[in-house]
């Protein structure tokens, strides 16, 4: 009897966890500036020190002139391949936007600095390299396009 109750509670808890995760997976959320820049991040001259900037030159990558879509991936991540395809398509549609894929296993320092807990994780950077939005999980193409609309000034 007690075992059945425990099993039922575990099943309910697992179901609730799955529903919450499914609802939040891949959703782009605005990134509030930290009160202090993350280690290794830089604030550009004349900007607020709360702007978190990802300098991709440290890993040999170029940023887009208008925006950059940064994807943290791992080799055996199936959603990472689909995310790469989506981000590459969007970057090809919008002038001045670049897609950069970072191997999370090879760049553990960046993973720690930007609190990457799972892959794929997507960061949307504006033209100055500031992190403006973040999605954990595979985002939808329409959501990426909308995020770029907010990241790129009119």
N, CA, C and O atoms as a GROMACS GRO file, in nm:
protein
  616
    1UNK      N    1   0.082  -0.120   0.000
    1UNK     CA    2   0.000   0.000   0.000
    1UNK      C    3   0.086   0.126   0.000
    1UNK      O    4   0.068   0.214  -0.083
    2UNK      N    5   0.182   0.133   0.096
    2UNK     CA    6   0.269   0.250   0.106
    2UNK      C    7   0.355   0.262  -0.020
    2UNK      O    8   0.379   0.372  -0.069
    3UNK      N    9   0.402   0.147  -0.072
    3UNK     CA   10   0.483   0.148  -0.194
    3UNK      C   11   0.406   0.204  -0.312
    3UNK      O   12   0.462   0.276  -0.394
    4UNK      N   13   0.278   0.172  -0.320
    4UNK     CA   14   0.194   0.223  -0.428
    4UNK      C   15   0.175   0.373  -0.419
    4UNK      O   16   0.172   0.443  -0.521
    5UNK      N   17   0.161   0.424  -0.296
    5UNK     CA   18   0.146   0.569  -0.276
    5UNK      C   19   0.274   0.641  -0.315
    5UNK      O   20   0.270   0.744  -0.382
    6UNK      N   21   0.388   0.587  -0.272
    6UNK     CA   22   0.518   0.647  -0.306
    6UNK      C   23   0.538   0.647  -0.457
    6UNK      O   24   0.582   0.747  -0.515
    7UNK      N   25   0.507   0.534  -0.522
    7UNK     CA   26   0.522   0.525  -0.667
    7UNK      C   27   0.431   0.627  -0.737
    7UNK      O   28   0.472   0.689  -0.836
    8UNK      N   29   0.310   0.644  -0.687
    8UNK     CA   30   0.218   0.742  -0.744
    8UNK      C   31   0.269   0.885  -0.730
    8UNK      O   32   0.260   0.964  -0.823
    9UNK      N   33   0.323   0.917  -0.613
    9UNK     CA   34   0.379   1.051  -0.591
    9UNK      C   35   0.500   1.077  -0.680
    9UNK      O   36   0.515   1.187  -0.734
   10UNK      N   37   0.585   0.977  -0.696
   10UNK     CA   38   0.701   0.991  -0.785
   10UNK      C   39   0.655   1.013  -0.929
   10UNK      O   40   0.710   1.096  -1.000
   11UNK      N   41   0.554   0.939  -0.971
   11UNK     CA   42   0.499   0.954  -1.106
   11UNK      C   43   0.442   1.094  -1.127
   11UNK      O   44   0.464   1.154  -1.232
   12UNK      N   45   0.370   1.144  -1.030
   12UNK     CA   46   0.314   1.280  -1.040
   12UNK      C   47   0.426   1.384  -1.045
   12UNK      O   48   0.421   1.476  -1.127
   13UNK      N   49   0.526   1.370  -0.960
   13UNK     CA   50   0.638   1.465  -0.958
   13UNK      C   51   0.713   1.463  -1.090
   13UNK      O   52   0.749   1.569  -1.142
   14UNK      N   53   0.738   1.344  -1.145
   14UNK     CA   54   0.809   1.332  -1.272
   14UNK      C   55   0.728   1.393  -1.386
   14UNK      O   56   0.784   1.459  -1.474
   15UNK      N   57   0.599   1.373  -1.384
   15UNK     CA   58   0.512   1.431  -1.487
   15UNK      C   59   0.514   1.584  -1.480
   15UNK      O   60   0.525   1.651  -1.583
   16UNK      N   61   0.503   1.639  -1.360
   16UNK     CA   62   0.507   1.784  -1.344
   16UNK      C   63   0.641   1.841  -1.391
   16UNK      O   64   0.644   1.943  -1.459
   17UNK      N   65   0.750   1.774  -1.354
   17UNK     CA   66   0.883   1.818  -1.398
   17UNK      C   67   0.890   1.818  -1.550
   17UNK      O   68   0.939   1.914  -1.610
   18UNK      N   69   0.843   1.711  -1.614
   18UNK     CA   70   0.846   1.702  -1.759
   18UNK      C   71   0.764   1.810  -1.827
   18UNK      O   72   0.806   1.866  -1.928
   19UNK      N   73   0.648   1.841  -1.772
   19UNK     CA   74   0.563   1.945  -1.830
   19UNK      C   75   0.628   2.083  -1.818
   19UNK      O   76   0.623   2.162  -1.912
   20UNK      N   77   0.688   2.112  -1.703
   20UNK     CA   78   0.755   2.241  -1.684
   20UNK      C   79   0.874   2.252  -1.778
   20UNK      O   80   0.893   2.356  -1.842
   21UNK      N   81   0.953   2.146  -1.788
   21UNK     CA   82   1.071   2.150  -1.874
   21UNK      C   83   1.030   2.164  -2.021
   21UNK      O   84   1.093   2.239  -2.096
   22UNK      N   85   0.926   2.095  -2.061
   22UNK     CA   86   0.879   2.104  -2.199
   22UNK      C   87   0.834   2.246  -2.232
   22UNK      O   88   0.859   2.296  -2.342
   23UNK      N   89   0.767   2.309  -2.138
   23UNK     CA   90   0.718   2.445  -2.160
   23UNK      C   91   0.830   2.546  -2.170
   23UNK      O   92   0.819   2.643  -2.244
   24UNK      N   93   0.939   2.526  -2.097
   24UNK     CA   94   1.050   2.620  -2.093
   24UNK      C   95   1.158   2.590  -2.196
   24UNK      O   96   1.241   2.677  -2.225
   25UNK      N   97   1.161   2.470  -2.252
   25UNK     CA   98   1.267   2.426  -2.342
   25UNK      C   99   1.268   2.508  -2.470
   25UNK      O  100   1.168   2.516  -2.541
   26UNK      N  101   1.383   2.568  -2.500
   26UNK     CA  102   1.401   2.642  -2.624
   26UNK      C  103   1.343   2.782  -2.626
   26UNK      O  104   1.347   2.848  -2.730
   27UNK      N  105   1.288   2.828  -2.516
   27UNK     CA  106   1.227   2.960  -2.511
   27UNK      C  107   1.336   3.065  -2.489
   27UNK      O  108   1.415   3.056  -2.395
   28UNK      N  109   1.340   3.164  -2.578
   28UNK     CA  110   1.437   3.272  -2.563
   28UNK      C  111   1.390   3.368  -2.455
   28UNK      O  112   1.275   3.410  -2.454
   29UNK      N  113   1.480   3.400  -2.366
   29UNK     CA  114   1.449   3.490  -2.255
   29UNK      C  115   1.550   3.604  -2.254
   29UNK      O  116   1.669   3.582  -2.280
   30UNK      N  117   1.504   3.724  -2.225
   30UNK     CA  118   1.598   3.836  -2.215
   30UNK      C  119   1.699   3.810  -2.103
   30UNK      O  120   1.666   3.751  -2.000
   31UNK      N  121   1.820   3.854  -2.125
   31UNK     CA  122   1.925   3.838  -2.026
   31UNK      C  123   1.944   3.972  -1.957
   31UNK      O  124   1.984   4.070  -2.019
   32UNK      N  125   1.915   3.973  -1.828
   32UNK     CA  126   1.937   4.095  -1.751
   32UNK      C  127   2.086   4.109  -1.727
   32UNK      O  128   2.154   4.011  -1.698
   33UNK      N  129   2.137   4.230  -1.739
   33UNK     CA  130   2.279   4.254  -1.715
   33UNK      C  131   2.312   4.225  -1.570
   33UNK      O  132   2.240   4.264  -1.479
   34UNK      N  133   2.423   4.156  -1.551
   34UNK     CA  134   2.468   4.130  -1.415
   34UNK      C  135   2.518   4.260  -1.354
   34UNK      O  136   2.560   4.351  -1.426
   35UNK      N  137   2.512   4.269  -1.223
   35UNK     CA  138   2.560   4.391  -1.159
   35UNK      C  139   2.710   4.406  -1.174
   35UNK      O  140   2.763   4.517  -1.171
   36UNK      N  141   2.778   4.294  -1.192
   36UNK     CA  142   2.921   4.294  -1.218
   36UNK      C  143   2.942   4.203  -1.338
   36UNK      O  144   2.884   4.094  -1.342
   37UNK      N  145   3.025   4.244  -1.437
   37UNK     CA  146   3.045   4.157  -1.552
   37UNK      C  147   3.100   4.021  -1.510
   37UNK      O  148   3.175   4.011  -1.412
   38UNK      N  149   3.063   3.919  -1.584
   38UNK     CA  150   3.116   3.785  -1.557
   38UNK      C  151   3.265   3.784  -1.581
   38UNK      O  152   3.314   3.864  -1.661
   39UNK      N  153   3.341   3.696  -1.514
   39UNK     CA  154   3.485   3.689  -1.537
   39UNK      C  155   3.514   3.664  -1.684
   39UNK      O  156   3.452   3.578  -1.746
   40UNK      N  157   3.607   3.740  -1.739
   40UNK     CA  158   3.642   3.723  -1.879
   40UNK      C  159   3.555   3.805  -1.972
   40UNK      O  160   3.587   3.816  -2.090
   41UNK      N  161   3.447   3.864  -1.922
   41UNK     CA  162   3.362   3.949  -2.002
   41UNK      C  163   3.416   4.090  -1.994
   41UNK      O  164   3.486   4.125  -1.899
   42UNK      N  165   3.383   4.169  -2.093
   42UNK     CA  166   3.431   4.305  -2.092
   42UNK      C  167   3.316   4.399  -2.122
   42UNK      O  168   3.224   4.365  -2.196
   43UNK      N  169   3.323   4.516  -2.066
   43UNK     CA  170   3.228   4.621  -2.101
   43UNK      C  171   3.304   4.717  -2.190
   43UNK      O  172   3.416   4.756  -2.159
   44UNK      N  173   3.245   4.756  -2.300
   44UNK     CA  174   3.311   4.847  -2.393
   44UNK      C  175   3.311   4.987  -2.335
   44UNK      O  176   3.229   5.020  -2.250
   45UNK      N  177   3.404   5.068  -2.382
   45UNK     CA  178   3.417   5.204  -2.332
   45UNK      C  179   3.288   5.281  -2.351
   45UNK      O  180   3.228   5.279  -2.458
   46UNK      N  181   3.244   5.350  -2.245
   46UNK     CA  182   3.124   5.430  -2.251
   46UNK      C  183   2.997   5.352  -2.224
   46UNK      O  184   2.889   5.411  -2.220
   47UNK      N  185   3.005   5.220  -2.206
   47UNK     CA  186   2.887   5.141  -2.178
   47UNK      C  187   2.875   5.115  -2.030
   47UNK      O  188   2.972   5.129  -1.955
   48UNK      N  189   2.758   5.078  -1.990
   48UNK     CA  190   2.736   5.040  -1.852
   48UNK      C  191   2.819   4.917  -1.820
   48UNK      O  192   2.837   4.830  -1.906
   49UNK      N  193   2.870   4.909  -1.700
   49UNK     CA  194   2.949   4.792  -1.662
   49UNK      C  195   2.862   4.670  -1.643
   49UNK      O  196   2.913   4.560  -1.623
   50UNK      N  197   2.729   4.687  -1.649
   50UNK     CA  198   2.642   4.571  -1.634
   50UNK      C  199   2.623   4.495  -1.765
   50UNK      O  200   2.565   4.387  -1.764
   51UNK      N  201   2.671   4.550  -1.878
   51UNK     CA  202   2.657   4.481  -2.005
   51UNK      C  203   2.754   4.364  -2.012
   51UNK      O  204   2.875   4.383  -2.004
   52UNK      N  205   2.702   4.243  -2.028
   52UNK     CA  206   2.785   4.124  -2.038
   52UNK      C  207   2.818   4.103  -2.185
   52UNK      O  208   2.730   4.085  -2.269
   53UNK      N  209   2.948   4.105  -2.216
   53UNK     CA  210   2.995   4.096  -2.353
   53UNK      C  211   3.072   3.966  -2.371
   53UNK      O  212   3.160   3.933  -2.290
   54UNK      N  213   3.041   3.892  -2.475
   54UNK     CA  214   3.112   3.770  -2.509
   54UNK      C  215   3.209   3.803  -2.622
   54UNK      O  216   3.166   3.831  -2.734
   55UNK      N  217   3.338   3.800  -2.593
   55UNK     CA  218   3.440   3.828  -2.692
   55UNK      C  219   3.478   3.699  -2.761
   55UNK      O  220   3.553   3.618  -2.706
   56UNK      N  221   3.427   3.678  -2.881
   56UNK     CA  222   3.450   3.554  -2.954
   56UNK      C  223   3.588   3.547  -3.017
   56UNK      O  224   3.630   3.441  -3.063
   57UNK      N  225   3.660   3.659  -3.021
   57UNK     CA  226   3.795   3.657  -3.077
   57UNK      C  227   3.887   3.565  -2.996
   57UNK      O  228   3.984   3.512  -3.050
   58UNK      N  229   3.855   3.547  -2.867
   58UNK     CA  230   3.938   3.461  -2.782
   58UNK      C  231   3.937   3.316  -2.828
   58UNK      O  232   4.027   3.239  -2.793
   59UNK      N  233   3.835   3.276  -2.905
   59UNK     CA  234   3.830   3.139  -2.957
   59UNK      C  235   3.846   3.137  -3.110
   59UNK      O  236   3.823   3.034  -3.174
   60UNK      N  237   3.885   3.250  -3.166
   60UNK     CA  238   3.910   3.257  -3.310
   60UNK      C  239   3.787   3.271  -3.396
   60UNK      O  240   3.791   3.237  -3.515
   61UNK      N  241   3.678   3.319  -3.341
   61UNK     CA  242   3.554   3.335  -3.417
   61UNK      C  243   3.525   3.484  -3.438
   61UNK      O  244   3.566   3.568  -3.359
   62UNK      N  245   3.453   3.513  -3.544
   62UNK     CA  246   3.414   3.650  -3.575
   62UNK      C  247   3.269   3.674  -3.537
   62UNK      O  248   3.186   3.584  -3.548
   63UNK      N  249   3.239   3.795  -3.493
   63UNK     CA  250   3.100   3.831  -3.464
   63UNK      C  251   3.040   3.897  -3.587
   63UNK      O  252   3.110   3.948  -3.673
   64UNK      N  253   2.909   3.894  -3.593
   64UNK     CA  254   2.839   3.960  -3.702
   64UNK      C  255   2.837   4.110  -3.678
   64UNK      O  256   2.844   4.156  -3.564
   65UNK      N  257   2.826   4.187  -3.784
   65UNK     CA  258   2.824   4.332  -3.771
   65UNK      C  259   2.695   4.382  -3.706
   65UNK      O  260   2.694   4.488  -3.643
   66UNK      N  261   2.585   4.307  -3.722
   66UNK     CA  262   2.457   4.347  -3.665
   66UNK      C  263   2.415   4.261  -3.547
   66UNK      O  264   2.353   4.310  -3.453
   67UNK      N  265   2.448   4.130  -3.552
   67UNK     CA  266   2.412   4.037  -3.444
   67UNK      C  267   2.487   3.906  -3.465
   67UNK      O  268   2.535   3.876  -3.574
   68UNK      N  269   2.495   3.830  -3.357
   68UNK     CA  270   2.561   3.699  -3.363
   68UNK      C  271   2.475   3.598  -3.287
   68UNK      O  272   2.426   3.625  -3.178
   69UNK      N  273   2.458   3.480  -3.347
   69UNK     CA  274   2.387   3.370  -3.284
   69UNK      C  275   2.492   3.270  -3.238
   69UNK      O  276   2.556   3.205  -3.321
   70UNK      N  277   2.510   3.258  -3.108
   70UNK     CA  278   2.612   3.169  -3.051
   70UNK      C  279   2.542   3.045  -2.998
   70UNK      O  280   2.446   3.054  -2.921
   71UNK      N  281   2.592   2.929  -3.040
   71UNK     CA  282   2.534   2.801  -2.999
   71UNK      C  283   2.639   2.719  -2.927
   71UNK      O  284   2.746   2.693  -2.982
   72UNK      N  285   2.609   2.678  -2.804
   72UNK     CA  286   2.694   2.585  -2.731
   72UNK      C  287   2.640   2.445  -2.758
   72UNK      O  288   2.523   2.417  -2.732
   73UNK      N  289   2.728   2.356  -2.810
   73UNK     CA  290   2.688   2.221  -2.849
   73UNK      C  291   2.784   2.118  -2.794
   73UNK      O  292   2.893   2.152  -2.746
   74UNK      N  293   2.743   1.992  -2.801
   74UNK     CA  294   2.830   1.879  -2.773
   74UNK      C  295   2.816   1.780  -2.888
   74UNK      O  296   2.720   1.784  -2.964
   75UNK      N  297   2.913   1.690  -2.900
   75UNK     CA  298   2.920   1.598  -3.014
   75UNK      C  299   2.800   1.506  -3.025
   75UNK      O  300   2.754   1.479  -3.136
   76UNK      N  301   2.747   1.457  -2.914
   76UNK     CA  302   2.641   1.357  -2.920
   76UNK      C  303   2.504   1.413  -2.889
   76UNK      O  304   2.415   1.340  -2.845
   77UNK      N  305   2.484   1.540  -2.912
   77UNK     CA  306   2.358   1.608  -2.883
   77UNK      C  307   2.274   1.614  -3.011
   77UNK      O  308   2.307   1.687  -3.104
   78UNK      N  309   2.166   1.536  -3.016
   78UNK     CA  310   2.079   1.534  -3.134
   78UNK      C  311   2.010   1.669  -3.157
   78UNK      O  312   2.006   1.715  -3.271
   79UNK      N  313   1.954   1.735  -3.054
   79UNK     CA  314   1.892   1.865  -3.078
   79UNK      C  315   1.992   1.971  -3.124
   79UNK      O  316   1.953   2.071  -3.185
   80UNK      N  317   2.120   1.950  -3.095
   80UNK     CA  318   2.222   2.047  -3.137
   80UNK      C  319   2.232   2.053  -3.289
   80UNK      O  320   2.251   2.161  -3.345
   81UNK      N  321   2.219   1.938  -3.356
   81UNK     CA  322   2.227   1.936  -3.502
   81UNK      C  323   2.109   2.011  -3.563
   81UNK      O  324   2.127   2.087  -3.659
   82UNK      N  325   1.991   1.992  -3.510
   82UNK     CA  326   1.873   2.063  -3.560
   82UNK      C  327   1.885   2.213  -3.532
   82UNK      O  328   1.848   2.295  -3.615
   83UNK      N  329   1.937   2.247  -3.414
   83UNK     CA  330   1.954   2.387  -3.378
   83UNK      C  331   2.056   2.453  -3.471
   83UNK      O  332   2.036   2.567  -3.513
   84UNK      N  333   2.163   2.383  -3.502
   84UNK     CA  334   2.265   2.436  -3.594
   84UNK      C  335   2.202   2.468  -3.729
   84UNK      O  336   2.230   2.573  -3.788
   85UNK      N  337   2.118   2.377  -3.778
   85UNK     CA  338   2.052   2.399  -3.907
   85UNK      C  339   1.964   2.523  -3.903
   85UNK      O  340   1.967   2.605  -3.995
   86UNK      N  341   1.886   2.537  -3.797
   86UNK     CA  342   1.795   2.651  -3.784
   86UNK      C  343   1.873   2.782  -3.776
   86UNK      O  344   1.841   2.878  -3.847
   87UNK      N  345   1.975   2.786  -3.691
   87UNK     CA  346   2.052   2.910  -3.673
   87UNK      C  347   2.128   2.947  -3.800
   87UNK      O  348   2.139   3.066  -3.832
   88UNK      N  349   2.181   2.848  -3.871
   88UNK     CA  350   2.250   2.876  -3.997
   88UNK      C  351   2.155   2.933  -4.101
   88UNK      O  352   2.191   3.025  -4.175
   89UNK      N  353   2.034   2.878  -4.107
   89UNK     CA  354   1.933   2.929  -4.202
   89UNK      C  355   1.898   3.074  -4.171
   89UNK      O  356   1.892   3.157  -4.261
   90UNK      N  357   1.875   3.104  -4.044
   90UNK     CA  358   1.838   3.240  -4.004
   90UNK      C  359   1.954   3.336  -4.032
   90UNK      O  360   1.932   3.446  -4.083
   91UNK      N  361   2.076   3.295  -3.998
   91UNK     CA  362   2.192   3.381  -4.023
   91UNK      C  363   2.208   3.408  -4.172
   91UNK      O  364   2.250   3.517  -4.211
   92UNK      N  365   2.176   3.310  -4.256
   92UNK     CA  366   2.184   3.330  -4.400
   92UNK      C  367   2.075   3.421  -4.454
   92UNK      O  368   2.091   3.478  -4.562
   93UNK      N  369   1.966   3.436  -4.381
   93UNK     CA  370   1.854   3.520  -4.425
   93UNK      C  371   1.874   3.667  -4.392
   93UNK      O  372   1.819   3.753  -4.460
   94UNK      N  373   1.952   3.697  -4.289
   94UNK     CA  374   1.963   3.834  -4.239
   94UNK      C  375   2.106   3.883  -4.258
   94UNK      O  376   2.200   3.823  -4.206
   95UNK      N  377   2.123   3.993  -4.331
   95UNK     CA  378   2.256   4.050  -4.353
   95UNK      C  379   2.318   4.095  -4.221
   95UNK      O  380   2.249   4.151  -4.135
   96UNK      N  381   2.448   4.069  -4.206
   96UNK     CA  382   2.521   4.113  -4.087
   96UNK      C  383   2.503   4.023  -3.966
   96UNK      O  384   2.548   4.058  -3.857
   97UNK      N  385   2.438   3.907  -3.985
   97UNK     CA  386   2.418   3.813  -3.874
   97UNK      C  387   2.503   3.688  -3.902
   97UNK      O  388   2.504   3.635  -4.012
   98UNK      N  389   2.574   3.644  -3.799
   98UNK     CA  390   2.663   3.528  -3.810
   98UNK      C  391   2.622   3.424  -3.707
   98UNK      O  392   2.579   3.458  -3.596
   99UNK      N  393   2.634   3.298  -3.745
   99UNK     CA  394   2.611   3.187  -3.651
   99UNK      C  395   2.747   3.130  -3.612
   99UNK      O  396   2.828   3.097  -3.699
  100UNK      N  397   2.772   3.117  -3.481
  100UNK     CA  398   2.896   3.061  -3.430
  100UNK      C  399   2.860   2.944  -3.340
  100UNK      O  400   2.782   2.958  -3.246
  101UNK      N  401   2.917   2.827  -3.370
  101UNK     CA  402   2.894   2.710  -3.286
  101UNK      C  403   3.018   2.686  -3.201
  101UNK      O  404   3.130   2.682  -3.252
  102UNK      N  405   2.997   2.671  -3.071
  102UNK     CA  406   3.107   2.649  -2.976
  102UNK      C  407   3.092   2.509  -2.918
  102UNK      O  408   2.986   2.473  -2.867
  103UNK      N  409   3.200   2.431  -2.926
  103UNK     CA  410   3.201   2.299  -2.865
  103UNK      C  411   3.215   2.317  -2.714
  103UNK      O  412   3.319   2.360  -2.665
  104UNK      N  413   3.110   2.285  -2.642
  104UNK     CA  414   3.107   2.307  -2.497
  104UNK      C  415   3.216   2.229  -2.426
  104UNK      O  416   3.272   2.276  -2.327
  105UNK      N  417   3.246   2.110  -2.476
  105UNK     CA  418   3.348   2.027  -2.411
  105UNK      C  419   3.488   2.085  -2.429
  105UNK      O  420   3.574   2.066  -2.343
  106UNK      N  421   3.512   2.154  -2.540
  106UNK     CA  422   3.643   2.212  -2.568
  106UNK      C  423   3.662   2.349  -2.504
  106UNK      O  424   3.774   2.398  -2.493
  107UNK      N  425   3.552   2.412  -2.463
  107UNK     CA  426   3.558   2.548  -2.408
  107UNK      C  427   3.487   2.553  -2.272
  107UNK      O  428   3.392   2.628  -2.254
  108UNK      N  429   3.536   2.472  -2.180
  108UNK     CA  430   3.473   2.464  -2.047
  108UNK      C  431   3.478   2.596  -1.971
  108UNK      O  432   3.389   2.624  -1.891
  109UNK      N  433   3.579   2.677  -1.996
  109UNK     CA  434   3.588   2.807  -1.928
  109UNK      C  435   3.469   2.896  -1.966
  109UNK      O  436   3.410   2.960  -1.879
  110UNK      N  437   3.433   2.899  -2.095
  110UNK     CA  438   3.316   2.976  -2.139
  110UNK      C  439   3.187   2.916  -2.084
  110UNK      O  440   3.095   2.988  -2.046
  111UNK      N  441   3.181   2.784  -2.080
  111UNK     CA  442   3.062   2.716  -2.026
  111UNK      C  443   3.039   2.759  -1.882
  111UNK      O  444   2.926   2.787  -1.843
  112UNK      N  445   3.146   2.764  -1.805
  112UNK     CA  446   3.133   2.806  -1.664
  112UNK      C  447   3.098   2.953  -1.653
  112UNK      O  448   3.012   2.991  -1.574
  113UNK      N  449   3.163   3.036  -1.732
  113UNK     CA  450   3.140   3.181  -1.723
  113UNK      C  451   2.998   3.219  -1.759
  113UNK      O  452   2.941   3.311  -1.699
  114UNK      N  453   2.940   3.149  -1.856
  114UNK     CA  454   2.806   3.185  -1.901
  114UNK      C  455   2.699   3.089  -1.849
  114UNK      O  456   2.586   3.088  -1.899
  115UNK      N  457   2.735   3.009  -1.750
  115UNK     CA  458   2.641   2.923  -1.680
  115UNK      C  459   2.561   2.834  -1.776
  115UNK      O  460   2.438   2.827  -1.769
  116UNK      N  461   2.632   2.768  -1.866
  116UNK     CA  462   2.570   2.676  -1.962
  116UNK      C  463   2.551   2.543  -1.891
  116UNK      O  464   2.649   2.476  -1.858
  117UNK      N  465   2.426   2.505  -1.868
  117UNK     CA  466   2.397   2.384  -1.793
  117UNK      C  467   2.367   2.263  -1.882
  117UNK      O  468   2.385   2.149  -1.840
  118UNK      N  469   2.323   2.287  -2.006
  118UNK     CA  470   2.297   2.177  -2.100
  118UNK      C  471   2.302   2.230  -2.242
  118UNK      O  472   2.299   2.351  -2.266
  119UNK      N  473   2.310   2.137  -2.335
  119UNK     CA  474   2.317   2.176  -2.475
  119UNK      C  475   2.194   2.125  -2.548
  119UNK      O  476   2.139   2.021  -2.511
  120UNK      N  477   2.151   2.196  -2.651
  120UNK     CA  478   2.206   2.321  -2.698
  120UNK      C  479   2.162   2.440  -2.610
  120UNK      O  480   2.051   2.442  -2.557
  121UNK      N  481   2.250   2.535  -2.598
  121UNK     CA  482   2.216   2.664  -2.539
  121UNK      C  483   2.252   2.769  -2.642
  121UNK      O  484   2.362   2.767  -2.698
  122UNK      N  485   2.161   2.860  -2.667
  122UNK     CA  486   2.180   2.964  -2.768
  122UNK      C  487   2.184   3.100  -2.700
  122UNK      O  488   2.098   3.134  -2.618
  123UNK      N  489   2.287   3.178  -2.734
  123UNK     CA  490   2.296   3.317  -2.689
  123UNK      C  491   2.280   3.407  -2.811
  123UNK      O  492   2.341   3.382  -2.915
  124UNK      N  493   2.198   3.510  -2.799
  124UNK     CA  494   2.182   3.609  -2.905
  124UNK      C  495   2.259   3.732  -2.862
  124UNK      O  496   2.232   3.790  -2.757
  125UNK      N  497   2.358   3.770  -2.944
  125UNK     CA  498   2.439   3.887  -2.915
  125UNK      C  499   2.400   4.001  -3.009
  125UNK      O  500   2.368   3.978  -3.125
  126UNK      N  501   2.402   4.122  -2.957
  126UNK     CA  502   2.377   4.236  -3.044
  126UNK      C  503   2.506   4.270  -3.120
  126UNK      O  504   2.605   4.198  -3.107
  127UNK      N  505   2.506   4.377  -3.197
  127UNK     CA  506   2.622   4.414  -3.278
  127UNK      C  507   2.746   4.446  -3.198
  127UNK      O  508   2.858   4.435  -3.249
  128UNK      N  509   2.730   4.485  -3.073
  128UNK     CA  510   2.843   4.516  -2.986
  128UNK      C  511   2.892   4.393  -2.910
  128UNK      O  512   2.988   4.403  -2.833
  129UNK      N  513   2.828   4.278  -2.930
  129UNK     CA  514   2.870   4.156  -2.863
  129UNK      C  515   2.806   4.135  -2.726
  129UNK      O  516   2.844   4.043  -2.654
  130UNK      N  517   2.708   4.220  -2.691
  130UNK     CA  518   2.639   4.204  -2.562
  130UNK      C  519   2.539   4.089  -2.572
  130UNK      O  520   2.467   4.076  -2.671
  131UNK      N  521   2.535   4.006  -2.469
  131UNK     CA  522   2.439   3.897  -2.463
  131UNK      C  523   2.304   3.958  -2.428
  131UNK      O  524   2.286   4.015  -2.320
  132UNK      N  525   2.206   3.944  -2.520
  132UNK     CA  526   2.076   4.005  -2.498
  132UNK      C  527   1.964   3.903  -2.474
  132UNK      O  528   1.865   3.935  -2.409
  133UNK      N  529   1.981   3.780  -2.527
  133UNK     CA  530   1.881   3.676  -2.505
  133UNK      C  531   1.949   3.541  -2.496
  133UNK      O  532   2.059   3.521  -2.549
  134UNK      N  533   1.882   3.448  -2.428
  134UNK     CA  534   1.937   3.314  -2.408
  134UNK      C  535   1.824   3.212  -2.416
  134UNK      O  536   1.714   3.236  -2.365
  135UNK      N  537   1.853   3.099  -2.480
  135UNK     CA  538   1.758   2.988  -2.485
  135UNK      C  539   1.831   2.860  -2.448
  135UNK      O  540   1.940   2.834  -2.498
  136UNK      N  541   1.771   2.782  -2.360
  136UNK     CA  542   1.824   2.651  -2.325
  136UNK      C  543   1.734   2.548  -2.392
  136UNK      O  544   1.615   2.542  -2.364
  137UNK      N  545   1.792   2.469  -2.481
  137UNK     CA  546   1.713   2.376  -2.560
  137UNK      C  547   1.701   2.429  -2.702
  137UNK      O  548   1.755   2.535  -2.735
  138UNK      N  549   1.632   2.354  -2.786
  138UNK     CA  550   1.619   2.389  -2.927
  138UNK      C  551   1.512   2.497  -2.947
  138UNK      O  552   1.393   2.471  -2.924
  139UNK      N  553   1.553   2.618  -2.990
  139UNK     CA  554   1.454   2.724  -3.013
  139UNK      C  555   1.384   2.707  -3.147
  139UNK      O  556   1.433   2.639  -3.237
  140UNK      N  557   1.269   2.769  -3.158
  140UNK     CA  558   1.196   2.768  -3.285
  140UNK      C  559   1.254   2.878  -3.375
  140UNK      O  560   1.303   2.980  -3.327
  141UNK      N  561   1.247   2.855  -3.505
  141UNK     CA  562   1.300   2.950  -3.603
  141UNK      C  563   1.235   3.087  -3.588
  141UNK      O  564   1.303   3.189  -3.593
  142UNK      N  565   1.103   3.090  -3.571
  142UNK     CA  566   1.031   3.216  -3.556
  142UNK      C  567   1.078   3.294  -3.433
  142UNK      O  568   1.085   3.416  -3.435
  143UNK      N  569   1.110   3.221  -3.326
  143UNK     CA  570   1.157   3.287  -3.204
  143UNK      C  571   1.295   3.349  -3.224
  143UNK      O  572   1.323   3.456  -3.171
  144UNK      N  573   1.381   3.281  -3.300
  144UNK     CA  574   1.514   3.335  -3.329
  144UNK      C  575   1.501   3.463  -3.413
  144UNK      O  576   1.570   3.561  -3.388
  145UNK      N  577   1.414   3.460  -3.511
  145UNK     CA  578   1.393   3.579  -3.596
  145UNK      C  579   1.340   3.694  -3.512
  145UNK      O  580   1.383   3.808  -3.529
  146UNK      N  581   1.247   3.666  -3.422
  146UNK     CA  582   1.193   3.771  -3.334
  146UNK      C  583   1.301   3.825  -3.241
  146UNK      O  584   1.306   3.945  -3.216
  147UNK      N  585   1.388   3.737  -3.190
  147UNK     CA  586   1.497   3.782  -3.102
  147UNK      C  587   1.594   3.872  -3.178
  147UNK      O  588   1.645   3.969  -3.123
  148UNK      N  589   1.619   3.840  -3.304
  148UNK     CA  590   1.706   3.926  -3.384
  148UNK      C  591   1.641   4.063  -3.407
  148UNK      O  592   1.710   4.165  -3.409
  149UNK      N  593   1.509   4.063  -3.422
  149UNK     CA  594   1.439   4.189  -3.438
  149UNK      C  595   1.458   4.281  -3.318
  149UNK      O  596   1.461   4.403  -3.332
  150UNK      N  597   1.472   4.220  -3.200
  150UNK     CA  598   1.496   4.300  -3.079
  150UNK      C  599   1.642   4.336  -3.063
  150UNK      O  600   1.674   4.441  -3.007
  151UNK      N  601   1.732   4.250  -3.111
  151UNK     CA  602   1.877   4.272  -3.094
  151UNK      C  603   1.933   4.372  -3.195
  151UNK      O  604   2.031   4.441  -3.167
  152UNK      N  605   1.870   4.378  -3.312
  152UNK     CA  606   1.921   4.467  -3.418
  152UNK      C  607   1.842   4.598  -3.413
  152UNK      O  608   1.719   4.598  -3.427
  153UNK      N  609   1.912   4.709  -3.392
  153UNK     CA  610   1.840   4.837  -3.389
  153UNK      C  611   1.783   4.872  -3.526
  153UNK      O  612   1.841   4.836  -3.629
  154UNK      N  613   1.671   4.941  -3.527
  154UNK     CA  614   1.604   4.977  -3.653
  154UNK      C  615   1.684   5.079  -3.731
  154UNK      O  616   1.642   5.120  -3.839
   0.00000   0.00000   0.00000
